């Protein structure tokens, strides 16, 4: 039986490959705030996260998702039992609109603004993983060594905030930030309702234990 991570990854790859060679297909699915406001095309909050601009964009997002998704999905199964896979899927899918809501508010009347890619939802998975495993080693280019995840997280968010403020490149850095925040908040709220596990206490114990 395929894991939720692999199902999402395969679906995203299939739709992205279809979009590479079909401009009409990509235009129908891409995130475009005025189309949402004027035409009620709310599905774009979700569909835009299932397509990518090119192969490199897709490969980077899906490789990162695969690496962290397996870890986080397994952790959700341990924390939530038989409901873990469903809760994990809900986190990923709901992170798609959550991560671009700020962009929607900012660009709701901007007809030249378009956004696509799974970066926001992937960030939610990454930061849920960071909160669950804060001392795991993570790489930060161009550093030739790994740093603890609880240090990597704030650095990543700081860089994303800086680039978002500068509007550097065509990447939606805002989606990275809000996706990351959403992943942590979702994990905490889900545990409050569906598990006795306390991610905040766990995170604190892991981080303080790292310095002992």
HELIX and SHEET records of a PDB file:
HELIX    1   1 UNK A    4  UNK A   20  1                                  17    
HELIX    2   2 UNK A   23  UNK A   29  1                                   7    
HELIX    3   3 UNK A   33  UNK A   39  1                                   7    
HELIX    4   4 UNK A   44  UNK A   47  1                                   4    
HELIX    5   5 UNK A   48  UNK A   50  5                                   3    
HELIX    6   6 UNK A   55  UNK A   80  1                                  26    
HELIX    7   7 UNK A   81  UNK A   83  5                                   3    
HELIX    8   8 UNK A   84  UNK A  107  1                                  24    
HELIX    9   9 UNK A  119  UNK A  132  1                                  14    
HELIX   10  10 UNK A  149  UNK A  166  1                                  18    
HELIX   11  11 UNK A  173  UNK A  194  1                                  22    
HELIX   12  12 UNK A  199  UNK A  210  1                                  12    
SHEET    1   A 2 UNK A 137  UNK A 139  0                                        
SHEET    2   A 2 UNK A 146  UNK A 148 -1                                        
END                                                                             
